[in-house]
Amino acid sequence: MDTEEQTLLSCPAGVPVKVLRVAGGAGFHLRLKNLGLVEGKTLTKVHSHPFGGPVTVRLQHTQLAIGHGMAKRIYVEISS
């Protein structure tokens, strides 16, 4: 499988991905940590809404909607 780093926004839907790193400040890191989106965590992108809308992800048994701008700063790789 492809192991290249890509953003959560650009990764395909329906494929499990592993969070590699997050580009942002302490507040952004804390916000994601509170949602459970931390480095090393595996999640699945469910859907990307067009025109800058939210990105829906499944993290364990929970679905979250995160902003388009947030998804561009979360770097992932496709899990094997």
mmCIF file of the N, C-alpha and C atoms, coordinates in Angstrom:
data_MODEL
# 
_entry.id   MODEL 
# 
loop_
_atom_site.group_PDB 
_atom_site.id 
_atom_site.type_symbol 
_atom_site.label_atom_id 
_atom_site.label_alt_id 
_atom_site.label_comp_id 
_atom_site.label_asym_id 
_atom_site.label_entity_id 
_atom_site.label_seq_id 
_atom_site.pdbx_PDB_ins_code 
_atom_site.Cartn_x 
_atom_site.Cartn_y 
_atom_site.Cartn_z 
_atom_site.occupancy 
_atom_site.B_iso_or_equiv 
_atom_site.pdbx_formal_charge 
_atom_site.auth_seq_id 
_atom_site.auth_comp_id 
_atom_site.auth_asym_id 
_atom_site.auth_atom_id 
_atom_site.pdbx_PDB_model_num 
ATOM 1   N N  . MET A 1 1  ? 0.830   -1.191 0.000  1.00 0.00 ? 1  MET A N  1 
ATOM 2   C CA . MET A 1 1  ? 0.000   0.000  0.000  1.00 0.00 ? 1  MET A CA 1 
ATOM 3   C C  . MET A 1 1  ? 0.870   1.248  0.000  1.00 0.00 ? 1  MET A C  1 
ATOM 4   N N  . ASP A 1 2  ? 0.259   2.355  -0.322 1.00 0.00 ? 2  ASP A N  1 
ATOM 5   C CA . ASP A 1 2  ? 0.953   3.631  -0.356 1.00 0.00 ? 2  ASP A CA 1 
ATOM 6   C C  . ASP A 1 2  ? 1.213   4.120  1.069  1.00 0.00 ? 2  ASP A C  1 
ATOM 7   N N  . THR A 1 3  ? 2.464   4.440  1.373  1.00 0.00 ? 3  THR A N  1 
ATOM 8   C CA . THR A 1 3  ? 2.791   4.906  2.716  1.00 0.00 ? 3  THR A CA 1 
ATOM 9   C C  . THR A 1 3  ? 3.241   6.353  2.712  1.00 0.00 ? 3  THR A C  1 
ATOM 10  N N  . GLU A 1 4  ? 2.970   7.068  1.628  1.00 0.00 ? 4  GLU A N  1 
ATOM 11  C CA . GLU A 1 4  ? 3.354   8.473  1.561  1.00 0.00 ? 4  GLU A CA 1 
ATOM 12  C C  . GLU A 1 4  ? 2.490   9.306  2.497  1.00 0.00 ? 4  GLU A C  1 
ATOM 13  N N  . GLU A 1 5  ? 3.116   10.317 3.047  1.00 0.00 ? 5  GLU A N  1 
ATOM 14  C CA . GLU A 1 5  ? 2.405   11.265 3.905  1.00 0.00 ? 5  GLU A CA 1 
ATOM 15  C C  . GLU A 1 5  ? 1.484   12.127 3.041  1.00 0.00 ? 5  GLU A C  1 
ATOM 16  N N  . GLN A 1 6  ? 0.277   12.320 3.515  1.00 0.00 ? 6  GLN A N  1 
ATOM 17  C CA . GLN A 1 6  ? -0.680  13.192 2.845  1.00 0.00 ? 6  GLN A CA 1 
ATOM 18  C C  . GLN A 1 6  ? -1.582  13.809 3.903  1.00 0.00 ? 6  GLN A C  1 
ATOM 19  N N  . THR A 1 7  ? -2.324  14.815 3.531  1.00 0.00 ? 7  THR A N  1 
ATOM 20  C CA . THR A 1 7  ? -3.221  15.430 4.516  1.00 0.00 ? 7  THR A CA 1 
ATOM 21  C C  . THR A 1 7  ? -4.500  14.617 4.619  1.00 0.00 ? 7  THR A C  1 
ATOM 22  N N  . LEU A 1 8  ? -5.179  14.774 5.725  1.00 0.00 ? 8  LEU A N  1 
ATOM 23  C CA . LEU A 1 8  ? -6.467  14.117 5.911  1.00 0.00 ? 8  LEU A CA 1 
ATOM 24  C C  . LEU A 1 8  ? -7.443  14.582 4.837  1.00 0.00 ? 8  LEU A C  1 
ATOM 25  N N  . LEU A 1 9  ? -7.342  15.817 4.429  1.00 0.00 ? 9  LEU A N  1 
ATOM 26  C CA . LEU A 1 9  ? -8.226  16.353 3.398  1.00 0.00 ? 9  LEU A CA 1 
ATOM 27  C C  . LEU A 1 9  ? -8.029  15.637 2.073  1.00 0.00 ? 9  LEU A C  1 
ATOM 28  N N  . SER A 1 10 ? -6.784  15.307 1.732  1.00 0.00 ? 10 SER A N  1 
ATOM 29  C CA . SER A 1 10 ? -6.500  14.718 0.421  1.00 0.00 ? 10 SER A CA 1 
ATOM 30  C C  . SER A 1 10 ? -6.571  13.195 0.392  1.00 0.00 ? 10 SER A C  1 
ATOM 31  N N  . CYS A 1 11 ? -6.665  12.539 1.529  1.00 0.00 ? 11 CYS A N  1 
ATOM 32  C CA . CYS A 1 11 ? -6.698  11.075 1.536  1.00 0.00 ? 11 CYS A CA 1 
ATOM 33  C C  . CYS A 1 11 ? -8.068  10.572 1.084  1.00 0.00 ? 11 CYS A C  1 
ATOM 34  N N  . PRO A 1 12 ? -8.123  9.350  0.561  1.00 0.00 ? 12 PRO A N  1 
ATOM 35  C CA . PRO A 1 12 ? -9.404  8.808  0.091  1.00 0.00 ? 12 PRO A CA 1 
ATOM 36  C C  . PRO A 1 12 ? -10.339 8.448  1.246  1.00 0.00 ? 12 PRO A C  1 
ATOM 37  N N  . ALA A 1 13 ? -11.616 8.523  0.984  1.00 0.00 ? 13 ALA A N  1 
ATOM 38  C CA . ALA A 1 13 ? -12.617 8.132  1.986  1.00 0.00 ? 13 ALA A CA 1 
ATOM 39  C C  . ALA A 1 13 ? -12.719 6.616  2.054  1.00 0.00 ? 13 ALA A C  1 
ATOM 40  N N  . GLY A 1 14 ? -13.049 6.102  3.240  1.00 0.00 ? 14 GLY A N  1 
ATOM 41  C CA . GLY A 1 14 ? -13.277 4.684  3.420  1.00 0.00 ? 14 GLY A CA 1 
ATOM 42  C C  . GLY A 1 14 ? -12.034 3.852  3.672  1.00 0.00 ? 14 GLY A C  1 
ATOM 43  N N  . VAL A 1 15 ? -10.872 4.492  3.729  1.00 0.00 ? 15 VAL A N  1 
ATOM 44  C CA . VAL A 1 15 ? -9.614  3.788  3.926  1.00 0.00 ? 15 VAL A CA 1 
ATOM 45  C C  . VAL A 1 15 ? -9.039  4.163  5.293  1.00 0.00 ? 15 VAL A C  1 
ATOM 46  N N  . PRO A 1 16 ? -8.686  3.191  6.135  1.00 0.00 ? 16 PRO A N  1 
ATOM 47  C CA . PRO A 1 16 ? -8.085  3.531  7.429  1.00 0.00 ? 16 PRO A CA 1 
ATOM 48  C C  . PRO A 1 16 ? -6.736  4.237  7.250  1.00 0.00 ? 16 PRO A C  1 
ATOM 49  N N  . VAL A 1 17 ? -6.543  5.296  8.010  1.00 0.00 ? 17 VAL A N  1 
ATOM 50  C CA . VAL A 1 17 ? -5.284  6.046  7.972  1.00 0.00 ? 17 VAL A CA 1 
ATOM 51  C C  . VAL A 1 17 ? -4.774  6.242  9.389  1.00 0.00 ? 17 VAL A C  1 
ATOM 52  N N  . LYS A 1 18 ? -3.471  6.426  9.491  1.00 0.00 ? 18 LYS A N  1 
ATOM 53  C CA . LYS A 1 18 ? -2.822  6.654  10.788 1.00 0.00 ? 18 LYS A CA 1 
ATOM 54  C C  . LYS A 1 18 ? -2.338  8.094  10.834 1.00 0.00 ? 18 LYS A C  1 
ATOM 55  N N  . VAL A 1 19 ? -2.627  8.783  11.932 1.00 0.00 ? 19 VAL A N  1 
ATOM 56  C CA . VAL A 1 19 ? -2.186  10.167 12.095 1.00 0.00 ? 19 VAL A CA 1 
ATOM 57  C C  . VAL A 1 19 ? -0.676  10.171 12.348 1.00 0.00 ? 19 VAL A C  1 
ATOM 58  N N  . LEU A 1 20 ? 0.067   10.880 11.485 1.00 0.00 ? 20 LEU A N  1 
ATOM 59  C CA . LEU A 1 20 ? 1.517   10.979 11.613 1.00 0.00 ? 20 LEU A CA 1 
ATOM 60  C C  . LEU A 1 20 ? 1.935   12.208 12.400 1.00 0.00 ? 20 LEU A C  1 
ATOM 61  N N  . ARG A 1 21 ? 1.349   13.337 12.033 1.00 0.00 ? 21 ARG A N  1 
ATOM 62  C CA . ARG A 1 21 ? 1.717   14.586 12.705 1.00 0.00 ? 21 ARG A CA 1 
ATOM 63  C C  . ARG A 1 21 ? 0.630   15.617 12.457 1.00 0.00 ? 21 ARG A C  1 
ATOM 64  N N  . VAL A 1 22 ? 0.692   16.668 13.250 1.00 0.00 ? 22 VAL A N  1 
ATOM 65  C CA . VAL A 1 22 ? -0.264  17.764 13.139 1.00 0.00 ? 22 VAL A CA 1 
ATOM 66  C C  . VAL A 1 22 ? 0.520   19.060 13.045 1.00 0.00 ? 22 VAL A C  1 
ATOM 67  N N  . ALA A 1 23 ? 0.209   19.872 12.053 1.00 0.00 ? 23 ALA A N  1 
ATOM 68  C CA . ALA A 1 23 ? 0.860   21.168 11.881 1.00 0.00 ? 23 ALA A CA 1 
ATOM 69  C C  . ALA A 1 23 ? -0.022  22.232 12.525 1.00 0.00 ? 23 ALA A C  1 
ATOM 70  N N  . GLY A 1 24 ? 0.462   22.818 13.605 1.00 0.00 ? 24 GLY A N  1 
ATOM 71  C CA . GLY A 1 24 ? -0.316  23.855 14.263 1.00 0.00 ? 24 GLY A CA 1 
ATOM 72  C C  . GLY A 1 24 ? 0.233   24.149 15.640 1.00 0.00 ? 24 GLY A C  1 
ATOM 73  N N  . GLY A 1 25 ? -0.336  25.122 16.254 1.00 0.00 ? 25 GLY A N  1 
ATOM 74  C CA . GLY A 1 25 ? 0.110   25.560 17.560 1.00 0.00 ? 25 GLY A CA 1 
ATOM 75  C C  . GLY A 1 25 ? -0.449  24.720 18.694 1.00 0.00 ? 25 GLY A C  1 
ATOM 76  N N  . ALA A 1 26 ? -0.128  25.138 19.901 1.00 0.00 ? 26 ALA A N  1 
ATOM 77  C CA . ALA A 1 26 ? -0.521  24.399 21.102 1.00 0.00 ? 26 ALA A CA 1 
ATOM 78  C C  . ALA A 1 26 ? -2.041  24.312 21.237 1.00 0.00 ? 26 ALA A C  1 
ATOM 79  N N  . GLY A 1 27 ? -2.752  25.371 20.914 1.00 0.00 ? 27 GLY A N  1 
ATOM 80  C CA . GLY A 1 27 ? -4.208  25.366 21.008 1.00 0.00 ? 27 GLY A CA 1 
ATOM 81  C C  . GLY A 1 27 ? -4.847  24.381 20.050 1.00 0.00 ? 27 GLY A C  1 
ATOM 82  N N  . PHE A 1 28 ? -4.310  24.310 18.847 1.00 0.00 ? 28 PHE A N  1 
ATOM 83  C CA . PHE A 1 28 ? -4.818  23.372 17.842 1.00 0.00 ? 28 PHE A CA 1 
ATOM 84  C C  . PHE A 1 28 ? -4.551  21.935 18.284 1.00 0.00 ? 28 PHE A C  1 
ATOM 85  N N  . HIS A 1 29 ? -3.333  21.680 18.795 1.00 0.00 ? 29 HIS A N  1 
ATOM 86  C CA . HIS A 1 29 ? -2.983  20.351 19.295 1.00 0.00 ? 29 HIS A CA 1 
ATOM 87  C C  . HIS A 1 29 ? -3.908  19.940 20.447 1.00 0.00 ? 29 HIS A C  1 
ATOM 88  N N  . LEU A 1 30 ? -4.190  20.869 21.343 1.00 0.00 ? 30 LEU A N  1 
ATOM 89  C CA . LEU A 1 30 ? -5.069  20.580 22.477 1.00 0.00 ? 30 LEU A CA 1 
ATOM 90  C C  . LEU A 1 30 ? -6.489  20.275 22.005 1.00 0.00 ? 30 LEU A C  1 
ATOM 91  N N  . ARG A 1 31 ? -6.972  21.047 21.046 1.00 0.00 ? 31 ARG A N  1 
ATOM 92  C CA . ARG A 1 31 ? -8.327  20.821 20.505 1.00 0.00 ? 31 ARG A CA 1 
ATOM 93  C C  . ARG A 1 31 ? -8.435  19.414 19.920 1.00 0.00 ? 31 ARG A C  1 
ATOM 94  N N  . LEU A 1 32 ? -7.440  19.012 19.124 1.00 0.00 ? 32 LEU A N  1 
ATOM 95  C CA . LEU A 1 32 ? -7.459  17.676 18.525 1.00 0.00 ? 32 LEU A CA 1 
ATOM 96  C C  . LEU A 1 32 ? -7.306  16.583 19.582 1.00 0.00 ? 32 LEU A C  1 
ATOM 97  N N  . LYS A 1 33 ? -6.460  16.837 20.576 1.00 0.00 ? 33 LYS A N  1 
ATOM 98  C CA . LYS A 1 33 ? -6.280  15.866 21.658 1.00 0.00 ? 33 LYS A CA 1 
ATOM 99  C C  . LYS A 1 33 ? -7.602  15.636 22.386 1.00 0.00 ? 33 LYS A C  1 
ATOM 100 N N  . ASN A 1 34 ? -8.345  16.708 22.633 1.00 0.00 ? 34 ASN A N  1 
ATOM 101 C CA . ASN A 1 34 ? -9.641  16.598 23.301 1.00 0.00 ? 34 ASN A CA 1 
ATOM 102 C C  . ASN A 1 34 ? -10.651 15.804 22.472 1.00 0.00 ? 34 ASN A C  1 
ATOM 103 N N  . LEU A 1 35 ? -10.479 15.813 21.146 1.00 0.00 ? 35 LEU A N  1 
ATOM 104 C CA . LEU A 1 35 ? -11.343 15.031 20.258 1.00 0.00 ? 35 LEU A CA 1 
ATOM 105 C C  . LEU A 1 35 ? -10.853 13.585 20.112 1.00 0.00 ? 35 LEU A C  1 
ATOM 106 N N  . GLY A 1 36 ? -9.640  13.308 20.578 1.00 0.00 ? 36 GLY A N  1 
ATOM 107 C CA . GLY A 1 36 ? -9.064  11.978 20.449 1.00 0.00 ? 36 GLY A CA 1 
ATOM 108 C C  . GLY A 1 36 ? -8.214  11.793 19.213 1.00 0.00 ? 36 GLY A C  1 
ATOM 109 N N  . LEU A 1 37 ? -7.982  12.876 18.466 1.00 0.00 ? 37 LEU A N  1 
ATOM 110 C CA . LEU A 1 37 ? -7.167  12.822 17.249 1.00 0.00 ? 37 LEU A CA 1 
ATOM 111 C C  . LEU A 1 37 ? -5.723  13.151 17.600 1.00 0.00 ? 37 LEU A C  1 
ATOM 112 N N  . VAL A 1 38 ? -4.960  12.132 17.932 1.00 0.00 ? 38 VAL A N  1 
ATOM 113 C CA . VAL A 1 38 ? -3.567  12.318 18.323 1.00 0.00 ? 38 VAL A CA 1 
ATOM 114 C C  . VAL A 1 38 ? -2.665  11.484 17.425 1.00 0.00 ? 38 VAL A C  1 
ATOM 115 N N  . GLU A 1 39 ? -1.380  11.815 17.408 1.00 0.00 ? 39 GLU A N  1 
ATOM 116 C CA . GLU A 1 39 ? -0.412  11.082 16.601 1.00 0.00 ? 39 GLU A CA 1 
ATOM 117 C C  . GLU A 1 39 ? -0.446  9.601  16.955 1.00 0.00 ? 39 GLU A C  1 
ATOM 118 N N  . GLY A 1 40 ? -0.422  8.759  15.936 1.00 0.00 ? 40 GLY A N  1 
ATOM 119 C CA . GLY A 1 40 ? -0.448  7.319  16.125 1.00 0.00 ? 40 GLY A CA 1 
ATOM 120 C C  . GLY A 1 40 ? -1.836  6.714  16.096 1.00 0.00 ? 40 GLY A C  1 
ATOM 121 N N  . LYS A 1 41 ? -2.872  7.535  16.191 1.00 0.00 ? 41 LYS A N  1 
ATOM 122 C CA . LYS A 1 41 ? -4.252  7.047  16.209 1.00 0.00 ? 41 LYS A CA 1 
ATOM 123 C C  . LYS A 1 41 ? -4.689  6.694  14.784 1.00 0.00 ? 41 LYS A C  1 
ATOM 124 N N  . THR A 1 42 ? -5.455  5.612  14.653 1.00 0.00 ? 42 THR A N  1 
ATOM 125 C CA . THR A 1 42 ? -5.999  5.208  13.357 1.00 0.00 ? 42 THR A CA 1 
ATOM 126 C C  . THR A 1 42 ? -7.443  5.664  13.258 1.00 0.00 ? 42 THR A C  1 
ATOM 127 N N  . LEU A 1 43 ? -7.806  6.223  12.110 1.00 0.00 ? 43 LEU A N  1 
ATOM 128 C CA . LEU A 1 43 ? -9.159  6.696  11.865 1.00 0.00 ? 43 LEU A CA 1 
ATOM 129 C C  . LEU A 1 43 ? -9.505  6.442  10.412 1.00 0.00 ? 43 LEU A C  1 
ATOM 130 N N  . THR A 1 44 ? -10.760 6.655  10.070 1.00 0.00 ? 44 THR A N  1 
ATOM 131 C CA . THR A 1 44 ? -11.219 6.496  8.692  1.00 0.00 ? 44 THR A CA 1 
ATOM 132 C C  . THR A 1 44 ? -11.967 7.746  8.274  1.00 0.00 ? 44 THR A C  1 
ATOM 133 N N  . LYS A 1 45 ? -11.575 8.318  7.165  1.00 0.00 ? 45 LYS A N  1 
ATOM 134 C CA . LYS A 1 45 ? -12.307 9.458  6.613  1.00 0.00 ? 45 LYS A CA 1 
ATOM 135 C C  . LYS A 1 45 ? -13.591 8.914  5.995  1.00 0.00 ? 45 LYS A C  1 
ATOM 136 N N  . VAL A 1 46 ? -14.710 9.469  6.407  1.00 0.00 ? 46 VAL A N  1 
ATOM 137 C CA . VAL A 1 46 ? -16.009 9.004  5.923  1.00 0.00 ? 46 VAL A CA 1 
ATOM 138 C C  . VAL A 1 46 ? -16.436 9.805  4.702  1.00 0.00 ? 46 VAL A C  1 
ATOM 139 N N  . HIS A 1 47 ? -16.292 11.126 4.777  1.00 0.00 ? 47 HIS A N  1 
ATOM 140 C CA . HIS A 1 47 ? -16.802 11.989 3.699  1.00 0.00 ? 47 HIS A CA 1 
ATOM 141 C C  . HIS A 1 47 ? -16.149 13.368 3.783  1.00 0.00 ? 47 HIS A C  1 
ATOM 142 N N  . SER A 1 48 ? -15.928 13.961 2.627  1.00 0.00 ? 48 SER A N  1 
ATOM 143 C CA . SER A 1 48 ? -15.488 15.357 2.530  1.00 0.00 ? 48 SER A CA 1 
ATOM 144 C C  . SER A 1 48 ? -16.585 16.140 1.835  1.00 0.00 ? 48 SER A C  1 
ATOM 145 N N  . HIS A 1 49 ? -17.064 17.168 2.457  1.00 0.00 ? 49 HIS A N  1 
ATOM 146 C CA . HIS A 1 49 ? -18.083 18.005 1.831  1.00 0.00 ? 49 HIS A CA 1 
ATOM 147 C C  . HIS A 1 49 ? -17.416 18.977 0.879  1.00 0.00 ? 49 HIS A C  1 
ATOM 148 N N  . PRO A 1 50 ? -18.039 19.265 -0.238 1.00 0.00 ? 50 PRO A N  1 
ATOM 149 C CA . PRO A 1 50 ? -17.428 20.156 -1.224 1.00 0.00 ? 50 PRO A CA 1 
ATOM 150 C C  . PRO A 1 50 ? -17.407 21.620 -0.771 1.00 0.00 ? 50 PRO A C  1 
ATOM 151 N N  . PHE A 1 51 ? -16.626 22.407 -1.469 1.00 0.00 ? 51 PHE A N  1 
ATOM 152 C CA . PHE A 1 51 ? -16.574 23.860 -1.285 1.00 0.00 ? 51 PHE A CA 1 
ATOM 153 C C  . PHE A 1 51 ? -16.135 24.278 0.112  1.00 0.00 ? 51 PHE A C  1 
ATOM 154 N N  . GLY A 1 52 ? -15.178 23.548 0.686  1.00 0.00 ? 52 GLY A N  1 
ATOM 155 C CA . GLY A 1 52 ? -14.621 23.941 1.967  1.00 0.00 ? 52 GLY A CA 1 
ATOM 156 C C  . GLY A 1 52 ? -15.449 23.541 3.171  1.00 0.00 ? 52 GLY A C  1 
ATOM 157 N N  . GLY A 1 53 ? -16.381 22.629 2.988  1.00 0.00 ? 53 GLY A N  1 
ATOM 158 C CA . GLY A 1 53 ? -17.207 22.157 4.104  1.00 0.00 ? 53 GLY A CA 1 
ATOM 159 C C  . GLY A 1 53 ? -16.430 21.208 4.997  1.00 0.00 ? 53 GLY A C  1 
ATOM 160 N N  . PRO A 1 54 ? -17.080 20.693 6.029  1.00 0.00 ? 54 PRO A N  1 
ATOM 161 C CA . PRO A 1 54 ? -16.387 19.833 6.996  1.00 0.00 ? 54 PRO A CA 1 
ATOM 162 C C  . PRO A 1 54 ? -16.017 18.465 6.420  1.00 0.00 ? 54 PRO A C  1 
ATOM 163 N N  . VAL A 1 55 ? -15.069 17.834 7.098  1.00 0.00 ? 55 VAL A N  1 
ATOM 164 C CA . VAL A 1 55 ? -14.632 16.481 6.783  1.00 0.00 ? 55 VAL A CA 1 
ATOM 165 C C  . VAL A 1 55 ? -15.123 15.588 7.922  1.00 0.00 ? 55 VAL A C  1 
ATOM 166 N N  . THR A 1 56 ? -15.816 14.517 7.582  1.00 0.00 ? 56 THR A N  1 
ATOM 167 C CA . THR A 1 56 ? -16.331 13.595 8.592  1.00 0.00 ? 56 THR A CA 1 
ATOM 168 C C  . THR A 1 56 ? -15.375 12.415 8.706  1.00 0.00 ? 56 THR A C  1 
ATOM 169 N N  . VAL A 1 57 ? -14.991 12.079 9.938  1.00 0.00 ? 57 VAL A N  1 
ATOM 170 C CA . VAL A 1 57 ? -14.099 10.955 10.183 1.00 0.00 ? 57 VAL A CA 1 
ATOM 171 C C  . VAL A 1 57 ? -14.708 10.030 11.231 1.00 0.00 ? 57 VAL A C  1 
ATOM 172 N N  . ARG A 1 58 ? -14.335 8.751  11.161 1.00 0.00 ? 58 ARG A N  1 
ATOM 173 C CA . ARG A 1 58 ? -14.748 7.779  12.168 1.00 0.00 ? 58 ARG A CA 1 
ATOM 174 C C  . ARG A 1 58 ? -13.523 7.435  12.997 1.00 0.00 ? 58 ARG A C  1 
ATOM 175 N N  . LEU A 1 59 ? -13.643 7.620  14.287 1.00 0.00 ? 59 LEU A N  1 
ATOM 176 C CA . LEU A 1 59 ? -12.568 7.340  15.227 1.00 0.00 ? 59 LEU A CA 1 
ATOM 177 C C  . LEU A 1 59 ? -13.129 6.353  16.239 1.00 0.00 ? 59 LEU A C  1 
ATOM 178 N N  . GLN A 1 60 ? -12.713 5.097  16.117 1.00 0.00 ? 60 GLN A N  1 
ATOM 179 C CA . GLN A 1 60 ? -13.278 3.995  16.897 1.00 0.00 ? 60 GLN A CA 1 
ATOM 180 C C  . GLN A 1 60 ? -14.774 3.917  16.605 1.00 0.00 ? 60 GLN A C  1 
ATOM 181 N N  . HIS A 1 61 ? -15.656 4.175  17.565 1.00 0.00 ? 61 HIS A N  1 
ATOM 182 C CA . HIS A 1 61 ? -17.099 4.057  17.338 1.00 0.00 ? 61 HIS A CA 1 
ATOM 183 C C  . HIS A 1 61 ? -17.782 5.423  17.265 1.00 0.00 ? 61 HIS A C  1 
ATOM 184 N N  . THR A 1 62 ? -17.009 6.465  17.031 1.00 0.00 ? 62 THR A N  1 
ATOM 185 C CA . THR A 1 62 ? -17.536 7.825  17.028 1.00 0.00 ? 62 THR A CA 1 
ATOM 186 C C  . THR A 1 62 ? -17.261 8.485  15.684 1.00 0.00 ? 62 THR A C  1 
ATOM 187 N N  . GLN A 1 63 ? -18.235 9.239  15.184 1.00 0.00 ? 63 GLN A N  1 
ATOM 188 C CA . GLN A 1 63 ? -18.011 10.043 13.987 1.00 0.00 ? 63 GLN A CA 1 
ATOM 189 C C  . GLN A 1 63 ? -17.877 11.497 14.410 1.00 0.00 ? 63 GLN A C  1 
ATOM 190 N N  . LEU A 1 64 ? -16.865 12.147 13.838 1.00 0.00 ? 64 LEU A N  1 
ATOM 191 C CA . LEU A 1 64 ? -16.599 13.553 14.126 1.00 0.00 ? 64 LEU A CA 1 
ATOM 192 C C  . LEU A 1 64 ? -16.603 14.345 12.832 1.00 0.00 ? 64 LEU A C  1 
ATOM 193 N N  . ALA A 1 65 ? -17.061 15.566 12.887 1.00 0.00 ? 65 ALA A N  1 
ATOM 194 C CA . ALA A 1 65 ? -16.947 16.485 11.758 1.00 0.00 ? 65 ALA A CA 1 
ATOM 195 C C  . ALA A 1 65 ? -15.921 17.533 12.148 1.00 0.00 ? 65 ALA A C  1 
ATOM 196 N N  . ILE A 1 66 ? -14.874 17.637 11.346 1.00 0.00 ? 66 ILE A N  1 
ATOM 197 C CA . ILE A 1 66 ? -13.855 18.655 11.613 1.00 0.00 ? 66 ILE A CA 1 
ATOM 198 C C  . ILE A 1 66 ? -13.780 19.592 10.419 1.00 0.00 ? 66 ILE A C  1 
ATOM 199 N N  . GLY A 1 67 ? -13.329 20.788 10.667 1.00 0.00 ? 67 GLY A N  1 
ATOM 200 C CA . GLY A 1 67 ? -13.275 21.804 9.629  1.00 0.00 ? 67 GLY A CA 1 
ATOM 201 C C  . GLY A 1 67 ? -12.286 21.474 8.519  1.00 0.00 ? 67 GLY A C  1 
ATOM 202 N N  . HIS A 1 68 ? -12.575 22.011 7.365  1.00 0.00 ? 68 HIS A N  1 
ATOM 203 C CA . HIS A 1 68 ? -11.738 21.864 6.175  1.00 0.00 ? 68 HIS A CA 1 
ATOM 204 C C  . HIS A 1 68 ? -10.301 22.310 6.465  1.00 0.00 ? 68 HIS A C  1 
ATOM 205 N N  . GLY A 1 69 ? -10.148 23.449 7.111  1.00 0.00 ? 69 GLY A N  1 
ATOM 206 C CA . GLY A 1 69 ? -8.822  23.972 7.446  1.00 0.00 ? 69 GLY A CA 1 
ATOM 207 C C  . GLY A 1 69 ? -8.077  23.086 8.435  1.00 0.00 ? 69 GLY A C  1 
ATOM 208 N N  . MET A 1 70 ? -8.803  22.483 9.361  1.00 0.00 ? 70 MET A N  1 
ATOM 209 C CA . MET A 1 70 ? -8.179  21.559 10.312 1.00 0.00 ? 70 MET A CA 1 
ATOM 210 C C  . MET A 1 70 ? -7.679  20.320 9.579  1.00 0.00 ? 70 MET A C  1 
ATOM 211 N N  . ALA A 1 71 ? -8.494  19.798 8.683  1.00 0.00 ? 71 ALA A N  1 
ATOM 212 C CA . ALA A 1 71 ? -8.141  18.576 7.951  1.00 0.00 ? 71 ALA A CA 1 
ATOM 213 C C  . ALA A 1 71 ? -6.892  18.779 7.086  1.00 0.00 ? 71 ALA A C  1 
ATOM 214 N N  . LYS A 1 72 ? -6.673  20.014 6.622  1.00 0.00 ? 72 LYS A N  1 
ATOM 215 C CA . LYS A 1 72 ? -5.479  20.301 5.809  1.00 0.00 ? 72 LYS A CA 1 
ATOM 216 C C  . LYS A 1 72 ? -4.202  20.277 6.636  1.00 0.00 ? 72 LYS A C  1 
ATOM 217 N N  . ARG A 1 73 ? -4.312  20.367 7.962  1.00 0.00 ? 73 ARG A N  1 
ATOM 218 C CA . ARG A 1 73 ? -3.122  20.420 8.823  1.00 0.00 ? 73 ARG A CA 1 
ATOM 219 C C  . ARG A 1 73 ? -2.869  19.121 9.573  1.00 0.00 ? 73 ARG A C  1 
ATOM 220 N N  . ILE A 1 74 ? -3.653  18.086 9.272  1.00 0.00 ? 74 ILE A N  1 
ATOM 221 C CA . ILE A 1 74 ? -3.467  16.766 9.876  1.00 0.00 ? 74 ILE A CA 1 
ATOM 222 C C  . ILE A 1 74 ? -2.844  15.856 8.819  1.00 0.00 ? 74 ILE A C  1 
ATOM 223 N N  . TYR A 1 75 ? -1.638  15.396 9.075  1.00 0.00 ? 75 TYR A N  1 
ATOM 224 C CA . TYR A 1 75 ? -0.911  14.557 8.120  1.00 0.00 ? 75 TYR A CA 1 
ATOM 225 C C  . TYR A 1 75 ? -1.056  13.098 8.502  1.00 0.00 ? 75 TYR A C  1 
ATOM 226 N N  . VAL A 1 76 ? -1.395  12.281 7.509  1.00 0.00 ? 76 VAL A N  1 
ATOM 227 C CA . VAL A 1 76 ? -1.701  10.865 7.734  1.00 0.00 ? 76 VAL A CA 1 
ATOM 228 C C  . VAL A 1 76 ? -0.969  9.992  6.714  1.00 0.00 ? 76 VAL A C  1 
ATOM 229 N N  . GLU A 1 77 ? -0.961  8.697  6.987  1.00 0.00 ? 77 GLU A N  1 
ATOM 230 C CA . GLU A 1 77 ? -0.527  7.712  5.998  1.00 0.00 ? 77 GLU A CA 1 
ATOM 231 C C  . GLU A 1 77 ? -1.561  6.594  6.000  1.00 0.00 ? 77 GLU A C  1 
ATOM 232 N N  . ILE A 1 78 ? -1.707  5.942  4.863  1.00 0.00 ? 78 ILE A N  1 
ATOM 233 C CA . ILE A 1 78 ? -2.650  4.850  4.757  1.00 0.00 ? 78 ILE A CA 1 
ATOM 234 C C  . ILE A 1 78 ? -2.136  3.679  5.583  1.00 0.00 ? 78 ILE A C  1 
ATOM 235 N N  . SER A 1 79 ? -3.008  3.148  6.445  1.00 0.00 ? 79 SER A N  1 
ATOM 236 C CA . SER A 1 79 ? -2.643  2.021  7.317  1.00 0.00 ? 79 SER A CA 1 
ATOM 237 C C  . SER A 1 79 ? -2.608  0.739  6.511  1.00 0.00 ? 79 SER A C  1 
ATOM 238 N N  . SER A 1 80 ? -1.723  -0.153 6.918  1.00 0.00 ? 80 SER A N  1 
ATOM 239 C CA . SER A 1 80 ? -1.658  -1.440 6.218  1.00 0.00 ? 80 SER A CA 1 
ATOM 240 C C  . SER A 1 80 ? -2.389  -2.512 6.989  1.00 0.00 ? 80 SER A C  1 
# 
